């Protein structure tokens, strides 16, 4: 049996490459690339428009992908899952659509959010007179649940938090947060960008009200993601974008909206990308999401051990134990800028990200301008950690 890496044409062609930047975007397996190509070669047409058979076949493929993605996160009804451009768009649609709910009230975020889960809420909060408050994290880089309990009162209308930090790797207790939010009548929205690709997710079991995630970090193509929300929320939310294919009627005076998901899918959707998204979900389900999460955990534990044992002067920005922690390791090295580290690692065939990771408020809390970040996925193995450690040691040699 070949390795998982062999399923990924780019990685198979580059045996020298240790690709440790899947938190930014993942590589694509042949199954996804072929599904998109074959769809375009044999079934392609616009969807939900044509009376002709080819368009109906394309529509079935598009709606089939919706069902696969909806099932993947345990949604009860595929119509609760709207295809959007990605996590960022999904969170913008939610912050906009739920604004009447939090007008003159409070939105609770956490300090560890990605900008995509900060700025939309801040922007809409300004317009509707809401207050945004931020739940701190503990010294151990966990969500501070005591502070959350204190901040959660009747004035809170929405809690929006990441399902897994793209900087620290921290996995907040989403189900506990959702249950507590519900007890004061608040909604829970989850930024699932890092969560959905890396662990089993069941939106009903978690008790959350909405989640957004993108295909490109979970083996699928760019340009497509999903926003799931409870049917009653989708009913009440105003669409963020308007235009073709999302209306019941249009007159010179105004328009009325179709039901979700069409209401949130104005214009021609990313049809080919939806087919790729469905194929990515099939591939992940073939591996099993329990296996994916366990693989991340084992690799991260191994990498943390080696980095802490073998690399002098390293500081890990994130939890050191593996409880509720995913496959993202951010680090700094005494006296060496993160960008220099990334450049030297590149010379050793190691691809890592360096910078603020679109989490500037978190960076200011950590007291660093930038970190280097290694992140893992299904195709990584312990062999990828060797050049990481070697590259860091040579950076220390170089910079003294
Ligand atoms: N949230 C988190 C936690 C992320 O890691 C990312 C991607 N870096 C996003 C949101 C935004 O995702 P996208 O750029 O795909 O919209």
Boltz pocket constraint, residues with backbone or C-beta under 6 A from the ligand:
constraints:
  - pocket:
      binder: B
      contacts: [[A, 23], [A, 24], [A, 86], [A, 87], [A, 88], [A, 89], [A, 114], [A, 116], [A, 117], [A, 162], [A, 164], [A, 165], [A, 166], [A, 191], [A, 193], [A, 194], [A, 214], [A, 357], [A, 358]]
      max_distance: 6.0
